[in-house]
């Protein structure tokens, strides 16, 4: 079974090596964990999964191989090994509650009835005292009451009487093929960090304190400034038009960047960068900032990130007057090239799925101007973009 587990993890493109597999077997041989499946699950996940983006794939394989998880597509019924329920009862059930279980005829009768009702039931059931469902007194289900129940598909217990919580585990949002949420964006952005100690000395320097105390013969406290991320970022957000479909994603990215970067500036543009950008979309026509002023104000030590779908008419990039909103004296390509010339670290994040890029000529043009430093707004794409900015 362990060989099958290892093979299926490799087939699911979870990058697990033979060394890690042998480490898992060694841990089991040395009885690092007990005999509970939850303990084995967490041990295997700790040893075999090096990147949280692979957690969803790991859970799928674990559930398939060990029959331990509810099917993610919801079309199959979870198989609940009887020995797991028995083992759990020894830890959590009182003697009185164990006697109540015997009222149904014992463990064998309880499991036999559960299997029978799983086979009989073909639809959702609510209320009642027999079928698997919610808000009833059946011993199987959720949101109901029975002193010797098996809870299925509920996030948390309501009466504390269930024999086993058997809920679906999901890490889909951590898969590197899906769009990001705020939490995952923060995790990816943390690659773009450069720590330095600046400001008032408020944090205890433990090593320095020990060294000075040993040297002087009395307690000599040493303090150092708190560490801060000194990376400076300059964000340009494409706004309006086709980008309206990605407002939520851009809001999440903006929120995460605000949290992760102490030195961050942002501006908006539409479709392509021209001679003016702005901070407030409600006053975009009255309160613009000259792009030249931005490029002169923020030094070349800033990391520049463009966020946009790069989807527009190619004329908006290549010709003066190509903008759909105003007459631009210089082509958008000229301004993008100026940014690339001033700032050595520039990337473009595109919310459009990468498989569609080749069908849009303007995306190809932007990629070329960015020296092919365009990345999709997925966990994997953002991770690669941050690696590019740290070179």
C-alpha positions, 0 to 999 in steps of 0.5 A: 500500500505504501508503494502505491501511495508513493507511486500515485503521489508521483503520478499526481505531480507531487514532487516527492523523492525516494529519500523522503519516502524512506524517511516516512518509513523510518519514522513509522518504524521508530513509532514516531506516531501512534496508531491513529490515521489522523496522526499518520496523515499529518506525519505523511503530509509533513514529510512528503509535501514541501510546498503548500500548493501541493496540499490539494493533490496530496489530499486527493491521493491520500483519500484514494489510497487509504480510503480515508477521505470523502470524495472531493467531487461529492459523488462517492460516499466516504468509507469509514473503517470501523477500527478507527471509530473504535480506537477514537471511542477509547479516548473520547467516550465515557463509560456511560456513553460506551454503554449507550452504544451497546443499546443498538447492539454494539459496534458491529450492529452500529456499523452494519446499520450505517453501511445498510443505510448508505446503500439505501439512501439516494437523496438528501434527508432532513429530520427523522430518525432513520436515514443519514441526514441533518436535523434529526435523531438518526445515529448517522448524519449532522445537525441532529441529536443521537447519543451514539451517532456517527457524524458525517459532513458537518464542520463541528459538533453541536452536542459533542456526542458524535463518534467520529467527525468525517468531513471533507478536507479541501485545499483547492485554493492552494493549488498552483493552477487556480487564482489566488486569495488574499492569504495565498498572495501574502504567502507568495509575496513573502519571497520578495523580502529583504530584511534590515534592522532600522530605527530605535533599539527595541528588540532583545538581542539574545546572542549579544546579551549572552556574549556581553554578560559572559564577558563582563560577569554581570547581566548586560542587556543588548537591544537591536532595532526591529527587523523590517522588510526594506524592499520598495515596490511600485505597483501599476494597476490596469483599471476599467474595461476588460479588467472589470472581470478581475476587480476582486482578484486585484483587490486581494492582491492590493490588500496583500501587498499593503500588508507585506510591503512597508514601502509601497506606492501604487498608481492606476492606468487604463490598458497601457501606460501613457504620459499620465497615471492617477491614484483616485479613479473617481478623479482620474480626469482631473487629478493625474500625475505625470508619468515622468514625475513618477519615474523621477521620484522613485529610484531604480531600487524599486521593484515594479509590478504591472497588473493587467490583462494586456488585452487591447488593440495593438494600436494602443501600444504601438502608435501615437494617438492609439489610446481609446480615451485620449490623444497620446503624443507618444505610443504606449510602447515608448513609456513601457520601454522607459520603465524597463530602461530605468528599473532593472526589476520589472514584471507583469502579472496577467489575470488571464489564463496563460493558455489564452495568451497566444490568441491575443496579439497585444499580450505578445507585444507586452510580453516582448516589451517586458522581456518575457517577464509576464506571469499568470496570476496563479500561486505558481505564477506569482511565485515565479514573478517574485523569484524574478524580482529578487534576482 
